[in-house]
Amino acid sequence: MSSPNTPSTPPPPTPQERAVQEVLTSFDAYVRIREARDSLLSASRVRPREEERAFDNLQQAISRLRTASRPR
């Protein structure tokens, strides 16, 4: 049993929690790429293929979340 002064380790995330985190991470990456696409600074602009890849990653993450959220 752990003592009150010992920090407890959190339980490992469930598959659904991991899928949610992946969606949030993918969405954040997609938003940053979209913002860079419209940037006035040419050095920070991204190619259309990068935006497409980020969007595909987001769609895949959402699909995995849906799968993880299905009742068994």
All heavy atoms as a GROMACS GRO file, in nm:
protein
  575
    1MET      N    1   0.084  -0.118   0.000
    1MET     CA    2   0.000   0.000   0.000
    1MET      C    3   0.089   0.124   0.000
    1MET      O    4   0.191   0.129   0.065
    1MET     CB    5  -0.088  -0.007   0.124
    1MET     CG    6  -0.192   0.098   0.131
    1MET     SD    7  -0.336   0.031   0.215
    1MET     CE    8  -0.459   0.094   0.110
    2SER      N    9   0.052   0.227  -0.072
    2SER     CA   10   0.136   0.347  -0.080
    2SER      C   11   0.111   0.438   0.038
    2SER      O   12   0.001   0.446   0.092
    2SER     CB   13   0.110   0.421  -0.211
    2SER     OG   14  -0.022   0.467  -0.213
    3SER      N   15   0.215   0.508   0.078
    3SER     CA   16   0.204   0.601   0.190
    3SER      C   17   0.149   0.735   0.138
    3SER      O   18   0.156   0.763   0.018
    3SER     CB   19   0.340   0.621   0.256
    3SER     OG   20   0.426   0.688   0.168
    4PRO      N   21   0.099   0.820   0.226
    4PRO     CA   22   0.042   0.948   0.182
    4PRO      C   23   0.144   1.039   0.113
    4PRO      O   24   0.108   1.124   0.034
    4PRO     CB   25  -0.009   1.013   0.310
    4PRO     CG   26  -0.014   0.905   0.412
    4PRO     CD   27   0.081   0.797   0.368
    5ASN      N   28   0.273   1.021   0.142
    5ASN     CA   29   0.375   1.107   0.082
    5ASN      C   30   0.426   1.056  -0.053
    5ASN      O   31   0.499   1.125  -0.121
    5ASN     CB   32   0.494   1.122   0.178
    5ASN     CG   33   0.453   1.197   0.304
    5ASN    OD1   34   0.359   1.275   0.301
    5ASN    ND2   35   0.522   1.172   0.413
    6THR      N   36   0.390   0.933  -0.088
    6THR     CA   37   0.436   0.874  -0.213
    6THR      C   38   0.335   0.904  -0.323
    6THR      O   39   0.218   0.871  -0.309
    6THR     CB   40   0.451   0.721  -0.199
    6THR    OG1   41   0.535   0.694  -0.088
    6THR    CG2   42   0.507   0.661  -0.325
    7PRO      N   43   0.380   0.969  -0.430
    7PRO     CA   44   0.283   0.996  -0.537
    7PRO      C   45   0.242   0.865  -0.604
    7PRO      O   46   0.323   0.776  -0.627
    7PRO     CB   47   0.361   1.085  -0.634
    7PRO     CG   48   0.505   1.062  -0.603
    7PRO     CD   49   0.512   1.018  -0.460
    8SER      N   50   0.113   0.854  -0.627
    8SER     CA   51   0.065   0.733  -0.692
    8SER      C   52   0.072   0.750  -0.843
    8SER      O   53   0.059   0.860  -0.895
    8SER     CB   54  -0.079   0.703  -0.649
    8SER     OG   55  -0.163   0.809  -0.688
    9THR      N   56   0.096   0.641  -0.910
    9THR     CA   57   0.101   0.648  -1.056
    9THR      C   58  -0.041   0.635  -1.108
    9THR      O   59  -0.119   0.554  -1.058
    9THR     CB   60   0.188   0.535  -1.114
    9THR    OG1   61   0.137   0.410  -1.068
    9THR    CG2   62   0.333   0.549  -1.073
   10PRO      N   63  -0.074   0.716  -1.206
   10PRO     CA   64  -0.210   0.709  -1.260
   10PRO      C   65  -0.229   0.577  -1.334
   10PRO      O   66  -0.133   0.518  -1.384
   10PRO     CB   67  -0.217   0.828  -1.356
   10PRO     CG   68  -0.077   0.858  -1.390
   10PRO     CD   69   0.006   0.815  -1.274
   11PRO      N   70  -0.352   0.530  -1.340
   11PRO     CA   71  -0.375   0.406  -1.414
   11PRO      C   72  -0.347   0.428  -1.563
   11PRO      O   73  -0.357   0.541  -1.612
   11PRO     CB   74  -0.524   0.378  -1.390
   11PRO     CG   75  -0.582   0.509  -1.353
   11PRO     CD   76  -0.473   0.588  -1.287
   12PRO      N   77  -0.310   0.323  -1.633
   12PRO     CA   78  -0.283   0.340  -1.777
   12PRO      C   79  -0.411   0.384  -1.848
   12PRO      O   80  -0.520   0.346  -1.808
   12PRO     CB   81  -0.238   0.202  -1.823
   12PRO     CG   82  -0.282   0.108  -1.716
   12PRO     CD   83  -0.296   0.186  -1.590
   13PRO      N   84  -0.396   0.466  -1.952
   13PRO     CA   85  -0.516   0.513  -2.022
   13PRO      C   86  -0.587   0.397  -2.093
   13PRO      O   87  -0.524   0.302  -2.138
   13PRO     CB   88  -0.462   0.614  -2.123
   13PRO     CG   89  -0.318   0.580  -2.139
   13PRO     CD   90  -0.274   0.516  -2.011
   14THR      N   91  -0.716   0.409  -2.101
   14THR     CA   92  -0.796   0.309  -2.172
   14THR      C   93  -0.776   0.331  -2.322
   14THR      O   94  -0.730   0.438  -2.364
   14THR     CB   95  -0.945   0.325  -2.139
   14THR    OG1   96  -0.990   0.451  -2.189
   14THR    CG2   97  -0.972   0.314  -1.989
   15PRO      N   98  -0.810   0.232  -2.403
   15PRO     CA   99  -0.800   0.251  -2.548
   15PRO      C  100  -0.880   0.374  -2.596
   15PRO      O  101  -0.835   0.447  -2.684
   15PRO     CB  102  -0.857   0.121  -2.606
   15PRO     CG  103  -0.830   0.019  -2.500
   15PRO     CD  104  -0.847   0.094  -2.370
   16GLN      N  105  -0.995   0.396  -2.535
   16GLN     CA  106  -1.076   0.512  -2.574
   16GLN      C  107  -1.006   0.643  -2.536
   16GLN      O  108  -1.004   0.738  -2.613
   16GLN     CB  109  -1.214   0.506  -2.511
   16GLN     CG  110  -1.307   0.615  -2.560
   16GLN     CD  111  -1.448   0.599  -2.508
   16GLN    OE1  112  -1.475   0.519  -2.420
   16GLN    NE2  113  -1.540   0.678  -2.562
   17GLU      N  114  -0.945   0.648  -2.418
   17GLU     CA  115  -0.873   0.768  -2.376
   17GLU      C  116  -0.753   0.796  -2.468
   17GLU      O  117  -0.726   0.910  -2.504
   17GLU     CB  118  -0.826   0.756  -2.232
   17GLU     CG  119  -0.938   0.761  -2.131
   17GLU     CD  120  -0.895   0.723  -1.991
   17GLU    OE1  121  -0.799   0.644  -1.975
   17GLU    OE2  122  -0.958   0.772  -1.896
   18ARG      N  123  -0.682   0.689  -2.507
   18ARG     CA  124  -0.571   0.706  -2.601
   18ARG      C  125  -0.621   0.757  -2.735
   18ARG      O  126  -0.558   0.842  -2.797
   18ARG     CB  127  -0.496   0.574  -2.619
   18ARG     CG  128  -0.406   0.540  -2.502
   18ARG     CD  129  -0.310   0.427  -2.534
   18ARG     NE  130  -0.378   0.304  -2.575
   18ARG     CZ  131  -0.414   0.206  -2.493
   18ARG    NH1  132  -0.391   0.216  -2.364
   18ARG    NH2  133  -0.474   0.099  -2.538
   19ALA      N  134  -0.736   0.705  -2.781
   19ALA     CA  135  -0.792   0.748  -2.909
   19ALA      C  136  -0.835   0.895  -2.903
   19ALA      O  137  -0.814   0.970  -2.999
   19ALA     CB  138  -0.911   0.659  -2.948
   20VAL      N  139  -0.892   0.937  -2.792
   20VAL     CA  140  -0.931   1.078  -2.776
   20VAL      C  141  -0.807   1.166  -2.781
   20VAL      O  142  -0.806   1.270  -2.849
   20VAL     CB  143  -1.009   1.100  -2.643
   20VAL    CG1  144  -1.022   1.248  -2.611
   20VAL    CG2  145  -1.146   1.035  -2.651
   21GLN      N  146  -0.703   1.126  -2.711
   21GLN     CA  147  -0.578   1.205  -2.711
   21GLN      C  148  -0.521   1.213  -2.852
   21GLN      O  149  -0.472   1.318  -2.894
   21GLN     CB  150  -0.476   1.143  -2.614
   21GLN     CG  151  -0.354   1.228  -2.597
   21GLN     CD  152  -0.386   1.366  -2.541
   21GLN    OE1  153  -0.467   1.382  -2.451
   21GLN    NE2  154  -0.323   1.467  -2.595
   22GLU      N  155  -0.528   1.105  -2.926
   22GLU     CA  156  -0.477   1.104  -3.063
   22GLU      C  157  -0.558   1.200  -3.153
   22GLU      O  158  -0.501   1.271  -3.234
   22GLU     CB  159  -0.481   0.963  -3.120
   22GLU     CG  160  -0.419   0.951  -3.256
   22GLU     CD  161  -0.424   0.810  -3.311
   22GLU    OE1  162  -0.482   0.720  -3.248
   22GLU    OE2  163  -0.370   0.792  -3.421
   23VAL      N  164  -0.689   1.202  -3.135
   23VAL     CA  165  -0.774   1.294  -3.212
   23VAL      C  166  -0.736   1.439  -3.180
   23VAL      O  167  -0.720   1.522  -3.270
   23VAL     CB  168  -0.924   1.269  -3.187
   23VAL    CG1  169  -1.009   1.383  -3.242
   23VAL    CG2  170  -0.967   1.137  -3.248
   24LEU      N  171  -0.721   1.468  -3.053
   24LEU     CA  172  -0.687   1.606  -3.013
   24LEU      C  173  -0.551   1.647  -3.068
   24LEU      O  174  -0.535   1.759  -3.119
   24LEU     CB  175  -0.688   1.617  -2.860
   24LEU     CG  176  -0.825   1.601  -2.795
   24LEU    CD1  177  -0.811   1.602  -2.643
   24LEU    CD2  178  -0.922   1.707  -2.841
   25THR      N  179  -0.455   1.557  -3.063
   25THR     CA  180  -0.321   1.586  -3.116
   25THR      C  181  -0.326   1.606  -3.267
   25THR      O  182  -0.266   1.700  -3.320
   25THR     CB  183  -0.224   1.471  -3.080
   25THR    OG1  184  -0.221   1.458  -2.939
   25THR    CG2  185  -0.084   1.498  -3.133
   26SER      N  186  -0.399   1.520  -3.337
   26SER     CA  187  -0.411   1.531  -3.483
   26SER      C  188  -0.484   1.659  -3.523
   26SER      O  189  -0.446   1.725  -3.620
   26SER     CB  190  -0.485   1.410  -3.540
   26SER     OG  191  -0.413   1.292  -3.516
   27PHE      N  192  -0.588   1.693  -3.448
   27PHE     CA  193  -0.662   1.815  -3.478
   27PHE      C  194  -0.573   1.937  -3.459
   27PHE      O  195  -0.573   2.028  -3.543
   27PHE     CB  196  -0.786   1.825  -3.390
   27PHE     CG  197  -0.869   1.947  -3.418
   27PHE    CD1  198  -0.950   1.952  -3.530
   27PHE    CD2  199  -0.865   2.056  -3.334
   27PHE    CE1  200  -1.026   2.065  -3.557
   27PHE    CE2  201  -0.940   2.169  -3.361
   27PHE     CZ  202  -1.021   2.173  -3.473
   28ASP      N  203  -0.497   1.938  -3.351
   28ASP     CA  204  -0.406   2.050  -3.326
   28ASP      C  205  -0.305   2.064  -3.439
   28ASP      O  206  -0.279   2.175  -3.487
   28ASP     CB  207  -0.335   2.029  -3.192
   28ASP     CG  208  -0.246   2.146  -3.157
   28ASP    OD1  209  -0.296   2.261  -3.153
   28ASP    OD2  210  -0.126   2.124  -3.134
   29ALA      N  211  -0.249   1.953  -3.484
   29ALA     CA  212  -0.152   1.957  -3.594
   29ALA      C  213  -0.217   2.010  -3.721
   29ALA      O  214  -0.158   2.091  -3.794
   29ALA     CB  215  -0.093   1.819  -3.617
   30TYR      N  216  -0.338   1.965  -3.748
   30TYR     CA  217  -0.409   2.009  -3.869
   30TYR      C  218  -0.436   2.160  -3.864
   30TYR      O  219  -0.416   2.231  -3.962
   30TYR     CB  220  -0.539   1.930  -3.886
   30TYR     CG  221  -0.620   1.973  -4.005
   30TYR    CD1  222  -0.572   1.951  -4.134
   30TYR    CD2  223  -0.742   2.036  -3.990
   30TYR    CE1  224  -0.645   1.991  -4.245
   30TYR    CE2  225  -0.816   2.076  -4.100
   30TYR     CZ  226  -0.768   2.053  -4.227
   30TYR     OH  227  -0.839   2.093  -4.337
   31VAL      N  228  -0.479   2.208  -3.749
   31VAL     CA  229  -0.508   2.351  -3.734
   31VAL      C  230  -0.381   2.433  -3.755
   31VAL      O  231  -0.382   2.536  -3.824
   31VAL     CB  232  -0.570   2.381  -3.596
   31VAL    CG1  233  -0.572   2.530  -3.566
   31VAL    CG2  234  -0.711   2.325  -3.590
   32ARG      N  235  -0.269   2.388  -3.698
   32ARG     CA  236  -0.143   2.462  -3.716
   32ARG      C  237  -0.102   2.465  -3.863
   32ARG      O  238  -0.056   2.568  -3.913
   32ARG     CB  239  -0.033   2.401  -3.630
   32ARG     CG  240  -0.045   2.442  -3.484
   32ARG     CD  241   0.072   2.394  -3.399
   32ARG     NE  242   0.050   2.253  -3.366
   32ARG     CZ  243   0.127   2.152  -3.403
   32ARG    NH1  244   0.235   2.174  -3.474
   32ARG    NH2  245   0.100   2.029  -3.368
   33ILE      N  246  -0.122   2.355  -3.933
   33ILE     CA  247  -0.086   2.352  -4.075
   33ILE      C  248  -0.178   2.442  -4.156
   33ILE      O  249  -0.134   2.513  -4.246
   33ILE     CB  250  -0.087   2.206  -4.127
   33ILE    CG1  251   0.037   2.134  -4.074
   33ILE    CG2  252  -0.093   2.200  -4.278
   33ILE    CD1  253   0.044   1.987  -4.104
   34ARG      N  254  -0.306   2.442  -4.123
   34ARG     CA  255  -0.400   2.531  -4.194
   34ARG      C  256  -0.363   2.677  -4.172
   34ARG      O  257  -0.369   2.758  -4.264
   34ARG     CB  258  -0.544   2.508  -4.145
   34ARG     CG  259  -0.610   2.381  -4.193
   34ARG     CD  260  -0.643   2.385  -4.341
   34ARG     NE  261  -0.723   2.498  -4.377
   34ARG     CZ  262  -0.848   2.495  -4.418
   34ARG    NH1  263  -0.910   2.380  -4.427
   34ARG    NH2  264  -0.912   2.604  -4.450
   35GLU      N  265  -0.326   2.711  -4.050
   35GLU     CA  266  -0.286   2.849  -4.022
   35GLU      C  267  -0.159   2.885  -4.098
   35GLU      O  268  -0.145   2.996  -4.149
   35GLU     CB  269  -0.266   2.868  -3.872
   35GLU     CG  270  -0.395   2.869  -3.795
   35GLU     CD  271  -0.376   2.871  -3.644
   35GLU    OE1  272  -0.262   2.852  -3.596
   35GLU    OE2  273  -0.475   2.891  -3.574
   36ALA      N  274  -0.066   2.792  -4.106
   36ALA     CA  275   0.059   2.817  -4.179
   36ALA      C  276   0.033   2.833  -4.328
   36ALA      O  277   0.102   2.909  -4.396
   36ALA     CB  278   0.158   2.704  -4.153
   37ARG      N  279  -0.068   2.764  -4.377
   37ARG     CA  280  -0.101   2.772  -4.520
   37ARG      C  281  -0.134   2.916  -4.559
   37ARG      O  282  -0.099   2.961  -4.667
   37ARG     CB  283  -0.220   2.681  -4.551
   37ARG     CG  284  -0.265   2.688  -4.696
   37ARG     CD  285  -0.394   2.618  -4.716
   37ARG     NE  286  -0.501   2.695  -4.653
   37ARG     CZ  287  -0.628   2.666  -4.664
   37ARG    NH1  288  -0.667   2.559  -4.729
   37ARG    NH2  289  -0.720   2.741  -4.607
   38ASP      N  290  -0.201   2.986  -4.471
   38ASP     CA  291  -0.246   3.122  -4.499
   38ASP      C  292  -0.148   3.227  -4.447
   38ASP      O  293  -0.181   3.346  -4.446
   38ASP     CB  294  -0.384   3.144  -4.437
   38ASP     CG  295  -0.487   3.049  -4.495
   38ASP    OD1  296  -0.474   3.010  -4.613
   38ASP    OD2  297  -0.581   3.013  -4.422
   39SER      N  298  -0.031   3.185  -4.404
   39SER     CA  299   0.065   3.277  -4.346
   39SER      C  300   0.119   3.376  -4.449
   39SER      O  301   0.135   3.345  -4.567
   39SER     CB  302   0.183   3.198  -4.286
   39SER     OG  303   0.281   3.286  -4.240
   40LEU      N  304   0.148   3.495  -4.403
   40LEU     CA  305   0.210   3.596  -4.489
   40LEU      C  306   0.358   3.569  -4.510
   40LEU      O  307   0.417   3.615  -4.606
   40LEU     CB  308   0.190   3.735  -4.428
   40LEU     CG  309   0.046   3.783  -4.417
   40LEU    CD1  310   0.041   3.916  -4.346
   40LEU    CD2  311  -0.019   3.791  -4.553
   41LEU      N  312   0.418   3.495  -4.417
   41LEU     CA  313   0.560   3.464  -4.427
   41LEU      C  314   0.580   3.340  -4.513
   41LEU      O  315   0.533   3.232  -4.479
   41LEU     CB  316   0.618   3.440  -4.288
   41LEU     CG  317   0.601   3.554  -4.188
   41LEU    CD1  318   0.647   3.510  -4.050
   41LEU    CD2  319   0.677   3.676  -4.234
   42SER      N  320   0.648   3.355  -4.623
   42SER     CA  321   0.664   3.243  -4.714
   42SER      C  322   0.740   3.127  -4.651
   42SER      O  323   0.719   3.012  -4.687
   42SER     CB  324   0.732   3.288  -4.843
   42SER     OG  325   0.860   3.338  -4.815
   43ALA      N  326   0.828   3.153  -4.559
   43ALA     CA  327   0.906   3.047  -4.495
   43ALA      C  328   0.820   2.956  -4.409
   43ALA      O  329   0.855   2.840  -4.387
   43ALA     CB  330   1.017   3.107  -4.411
   44SER      N  331   0.707   3.005  -4.360
   44SER     CA  332   0.624   2.923  -4.274
   44SER      C  333   0.509   2.857  -4.350
   44SER      O  334   0.431   2.783  -4.290
   44SER     CB  335   0.569   3.006  -4.158
   44SER     OG  336   0.484   3.107  -4.207
   45ARG      N  337   0.497   2.881  -4.478
   45ARG     CA  338   0.389   2.820  -4.556
   45ARG      C  339   0.414   2.670  -4.572
   45ARG      O  340   0.527   2.624  -4.571
   45ARG     CB  341   0.379   2.886  -4.693
   45ARG     CG  342   0.322   3.026  -4.683
   45ARG     CD  343   0.284   3.078  -4.819
   45ARG     NE  344   0.255   3.221  -4.806
   45ARG     CZ  345   0.294   3.312  -4.891
   45ARG    NH1  346   0.364   3.278  -4.998
   45ARG    NH2  347   0.264   3.438  -4.872
   46VAL      N  348   0.307   2.598  -4.590
   46VAL     CA  349   0.316   2.453  -4.610
   46VAL      C  350   0.264   2.417  -4.748
   46VAL      O  351   0.185   2.490  -4.807
   46VAL     CB  352   0.236   2.376  -4.502
   46VAL    CG1  353   0.295   2.398  -4.365
   46VAL    CG2  354   0.090   2.413  -4.505
   47ARG      N  355   0.308   2.303  -4.795
   47ARG     CA  356   0.261   2.255  -4.924
   47ARG      C  357   0.124   2.191  -4.908
   47ARG      O  358   0.090   2.142  -4.800
   47ARG     CB  359   0.360   2.153  -4.980
   47ARG     CG  360   0.498   2.212  -5.008
   47ARG     CD  361   0.590   2.114  -5.076
   47ARG     NE  362   0.596   1.982  -5.014
   47ARG     CZ  363   0.685   1.944  -4.922
   47ARG    NH1  364   0.776   2.029  -4.881
   47ARG    NH2  365   0.682   1.823  -4.871
   48PRO      N  366   0.045   2.190  -5.013
   48PRO     CA  367  -0.088   2.128  -5.005
   48PRO      C  368  -0.082   1.981  -4.960
   48PRO      O  369  -0.170   1.934  -4.890
   48PRO     CB  370  -0.142   2.139  -5.148
   48PRO     CG  371  -0.071   2.254  -5.207
   48PRO     CD  372   0.066   2.255  -5.144
   49ARG      N  373   0.023   1.912  -5.000
   49ARG     CA  374   0.037   1.771  -4.962
   49ARG      C  375   0.049   1.756  -4.809
   49ARG      O  376  -0.004   1.662  -4.751
   49ARG     CB  377   0.159   1.710  -5.031
   49ARG     CG  378   0.182   1.566  -4.997
   49ARG     CD  379   0.069   1.478  -5.050
   49ARG     NE  380   0.082   1.344  -4.994
   49ARG     CZ  381  -0.016   1.279  -4.934
   49ARG    NH1  382  -0.136   1.331  -4.925
   49ARG    NH2  383   0.004   1.160  -4.884
   50GLU      N  384   0.117   1.850  -4.744
   50GLU     CA  385   0.130   1.844  -4.597
   50GLU      C  386  -0.006   1.863  -4.530
   50GLU      O  387  -0.038   1.795  -4.433
   50GLU     CB  388   0.227   1.951  -4.548
   50GLU     CG  389   0.371   1.924  -4.586
   50GLU     CD  390   0.461   2.037  -4.544
   50GLU    OE1  391   0.510   2.032  -4.429
   50GLU    OE2  392   0.482   2.129  -4.626
   51GLU      N  393  -0.084   1.954  -4.584
   51GLU     CA  394  -0.218   1.976  -4.530
   51GLU      C  395  -0.304   1.852  -4.551
   51GLU      O  396  -0.376   1.809  -4.461
   51GLU     CB  397  -0.284   2.097  -4.597
   51GLU     CG  398  -0.420   2.128  -4.542
   51GLU     CD  399  -0.487   2.247  -4.609
   51GLU    OE1  400  -0.418   2.324  -4.678
   51GLU    OE2  401  -0.608   2.262  -4.591
   52GLU      N  402  -0.295   1.793  -4.668
   52GLU     CA  403  -0.371   1.673  -4.698
   52GLU      C  404  -0.332   1.558  -4.604
   52GLU      O  405  -0.418   1.486  -4.554
   52GLU     CB  406  -0.346   1.632  -4.844
   52GLU     CG  407  -0.428   1.517  -4.892
   52GLU     CD  408  -0.400   1.486  -5.037
   52GLU    OE1  409  -0.394   1.578  -5.120
   52GLU    OE2  410  -0.381   1.366  -5.067
   53ARG      N  411  -0.203   1.543  -4.580
   53ARG     CA  412  -0.155   1.437  -4.490
   53ARG      C  413  -0.207   1.460  -4.348
   53ARG      O  414  -0.250   1.365  -4.281
   53ARG     CB  415  -0.003   1.432  -4.490
   53ARG     CG  416   0.053   1.314  -4.415
   53ARG     CD  417   0.204   1.304  -4.420
   53ARG     NE  418   0.258   1.327  -4.553
   53ARG     CZ  419   0.346   1.424  -4.584
   53ARG    NH1  420   0.392   1.504  -4.491
   53ARG    NH2  421   0.391   1.436  -4.706
   54ALA      N  422  -0.205   1.583  -4.302
   54ALA     CA  423  -0.254   1.613  -4.167
   54ALA      C  424  -0.404   1.584  -4.157
   54ALA      O  425  -0.451   1.531  -4.056
   54ALA     CB  426  -0.225   1.759  -4.131
   55PHE      N  427  -0.478   1.617  -4.262
   55PHE     CA  428  -0.622   1.591  -4.262
   55PHE      C  429  -0.648   1.440  -4.263
   55PHE      O  430  -0.734   1.391  -4.191
   55PHE     CB  431  -0.689   1.658  -4.382
   55PHE     CG  432  -0.838   1.645  -4.381
   55PHE    CD1  433  -0.915   1.717  -4.292
   55PHE    CD2  434  -0.902   1.558  -4.468
   55PHE    CE1  435  -1.053   1.705  -4.290
   55PHE    CE2  436  -1.039   1.544  -4.467
   55PHE     CZ  437  -1.115   1.617  -4.378
   56ASP      N  438  -0.571   1.366  -4.343
   56ASP     CA  439  -0.586   1.220  -4.345
   56ASP      C  440  -0.556   1.160  -4.208
   56ASP      O  441  -0.627   1.070  -4.163
   56ASP     CB  442  -0.492   1.158  -4.449
   56ASP     CG  443  -0.534   1.188  -4.592
   56ASP    OD1  444  -0.650   1.232  -4.614
   56ASP    OD2  445  -0.450   1.170  -4.683
   57ASN      N  446  -0.452   1.210  -4.142
   57ASN     CA  447  -0.419   1.163  -4.007
   57ASN      C  448  -0.533   1.189  -3.910
   57ASN      O  449  -0.565   1.105  -3.826
   57ASN     CB  450  -0.291   1.227  -3.956
   57ASN     CG  451  -0.168   1.177  -4.029
   57ASN    OD1  452  -0.170   1.073  -4.093
   57ASN    ND2  453  -0.060   1.253  -4.019
   58LEU      N  454  -0.594   1.306  -3.922
   58LEU     CA  455  -0.708   1.340  -3.836
   58LEU      C  456  -0.825   1.246  -3.862
   58LEU      O  457  -0.886   1.195  -3.768
   58LEU     CB  458  -0.749   1.486  -3.858
   58LEU     CG  459  -0.872   1.535  -3.781
   58LEU    CD1  460  -0.854   1.518  -3.630
   58LEU    CD2  461  -0.900   1.680  -3.816
   59GLN      N  462  -0.855   1.220  -3.988
   59GLN     CA  463  -0.965   1.128  -4.020
   59GLN      C  464  -0.938   0.989  -3.964
   59GLN      O  465  -1.030   0.924  -3.911
   59GLN     CB  466  -0.985   1.121  -4.171
   59GLN     CG  467  -1.051   1.243  -4.230
   59GLN     CD  468  -1.074   1.227  -4.379
   59GLN    OE1  469  -0.985   1.188  -4.453
   59GLN    NE2  470  -1.195   1.256  -4.421
   60GLN      N  471  -0.816   0.941  -3.976
   60GLN     CA  472  -0.781   0.809  -3.924
   60GLN      C  473  -0.794   0.805  -3.772
   60GLN      O  474  -0.841   0.706  -3.716
   60GLN     CB  475  -0.641   0.770  -3.968
   60GLN     CG  476  -0.630   0.743  -4.116
   60GLN     CD  477  -0.486   0.732  -4.163
   60GLN    OE1  478  -0.393   0.733  -4.083
   60GLN    NE2  479  -0.467   0.723  -4.293
   61ALA      N  480  -0.753   0.911  -3.706
   61ALA     CA  481  -0.763   0.916  -3.560
   61ALA      C  482  -0.910   0.915  -3.517
   61ALA      O  483  -0.947   0.847  -3.421
   61ALA     CB  484  -0.693   1.041  -3.507
   62ILE      N  485  -0.995   0.986  -3.590
   62ILE     CA  486  -1.138   0.986  -3.559
   62ILE      C  487  -1.196   0.847  -3.580
   62ILE      O  488  -1.277   0.800  -3.499
   62ILE     CB  489  -1.212   1.092  -3.644
   62ILE    CG1  490  -1.171   1.233  -3.598
   62ILE    CG2  491  -1.364   1.074  -3.636
   62ILE    CD1  492  -1.217   1.344  -3.690
   63SER      N  493  -1.155   0.781  -3.684
   63SER     CA  494  -1.202   0.645  -3.711
   63SER      C  495  -1.162   0.551  -3.597
   63SER      O  496  -1.243   0.469  -3.552
   63SER     CB  497  -1.145   0.597  -3.844
   63SER     OG  498  -1.184   0.465  -3.869
   64ARG      N  499  -1.038   0.564  -3.549
   64ARG     CA  500  -0.994   0.480  -3.438
   64ARG      C  501  -1.072   0.511  -3.311
   64ARG      O  502  -1.104   0.420  -3.233
   64ARG     CB  503  -0.844   0.494  -3.415
   64ARG     CG  504  -0.762   0.423  -3.523
   64ARG     CD  505  -0.614   0.421  -3.490
   64ARG     NE  506  -0.550   0.552  -3.506
   64ARG     CZ  507  -0.504   0.598  -3.622
   64ARG    NH1  508  -0.514   0.526  -3.732
   64ARG    NH2  509  -0.446   0.716  -3.628
   65LEU      N  510  -1.106   0.637  -3.290
   65LEU     CA  511  -1.187   0.674  -3.173
   65LEU      C  512  -1.325   0.611  -3.184
   65LEU      O  513  -1.378   0.558  -3.087
   65LEU     CB  514  -1.198   0.826  -3.161
   65LEU     CG  515  -1.289   0.878  -3.050
   65LEU    CD1  516  -1.245   0.826  -2.913
   65LEU    CD2  517  -1.295   1.029  -3.052
   66ARG      N  518  -1.384   0.617  -3.301
   66ARG     CA  519  -1.516   0.555  -3.318
   66ARG      C  520  -1.510   0.406  -3.289
   66ARG      O  521  -1.599   0.350  -3.225
   66ARG     CB  522  -1.567   0.579  -3.460
   66ARG     CG  523  -1.613   0.720  -3.483
   66ARG     CD  524  -1.667   0.737  -3.624
   66ARG     NE  525  -1.717   0.872  -3.640
   66ARG     CZ  526  -1.697   0.945  -3.749
   66ARG    NH1  527  -1.632   0.896  -3.851
   66ARG    NH2  528  -1.745   1.067  -3.756
   67THR      N  529  -1.406   0.340  -3.338
   67THR     CA  530  -1.390   0.197  -3.313
   67THR      C  531  -1.374   0.169  -3.163
   67THR      O  532  -1.434   0.077  -3.110
   67THR     CB  533  -1.268   0.143  -3.391
   67THR    OG1  534  -1.291   0.165  -3.531
   67THR    CG2  535  -1.246  -0.005  -3.365
   68ALA      N  536  -1.292   0.250  -3.097
   68ALA     CA  537  -1.268   0.231  -2.954
   68ALA      C  538  -1.392   0.262  -2.870
   68ALA      O  539  -1.407   0.210  -2.760
   68ALA     CB  540  -1.152   0.318  -2.907
   69SER      N  541  -1.483   0.343  -2.923
   69SER     CA  542  -1.601   0.384  -2.848
   69SER      C  543  -1.720   0.291  -2.866
   69SER      O  544  -1.821   0.306  -2.798
   69SER     CB  545  -1.642   0.526  -2.889
   69SER     OG  546  -1.538   0.617  -2.861
   70ARG      N  547  -1.709   0.198  -2.960
   70ARG     CA  548  -1.821   0.106  -2.983
   70ARG      C  549  -1.841   0.015  -2.862
   70ARG      O  550  -1.744  -0.038  -2.807
   70ARG     CB  551  -1.795   0.021  -3.106
   70ARG     CG  552  -1.809   0.096  -3.233
   70ARG     CD  553  -1.808   0.002  -3.352
   70ARG     NE  554  -1.810   0.080  -3.474
   70ARG     CZ  555  -1.720   0.071  -3.570
   70ARG    NH1  556  -1.622  -0.014  -3.560
   70ARG    NH2  557  -1.729   0.147  -3.676
   71PRO      N  558  -1.967  -0.005  -2.825
   71PRO     CA  559  -1.993  -0.100  -2.715
   71PRO      C  560  -1.956  -0.241  -2.758
   71PRO      O  561  -1.969  -0.277  -2.874
   71PRO     CB  562  -2.143  -0.088  -2.688
   71PRO     CG  563  -2.199  -0.005  -2.796
   71PRO     CD  564  -2.087   0.053  -2.876
   72ARG      N  565  -1.911  -0.316  -2.662
   72ARG     CA  566  -1.870  -0.454  -2.694
   72ARG      C  567  -1.968  -0.553  -2.640
   72ARG      O  568  -2.036  -0.544  -2.553
   72ARG     CB  569  -1.732  -0.481  -2.638
   72ARG     CG  570  -1.636  -0.392  -2.708
   72ARG     CD  571  -1.498  -0.415  -2.666
   72ARG     NE  572  -1.419  -0.317  -2.741
   72ARG     CZ  573  -1.291  -0.308  -2.737
   72ARG    NH1  574  -1.223  -0.390  -2.663
   72ARG    NH2  575  -1.227  -0.219  -2.803
   0.00000   0.00000   0.00000
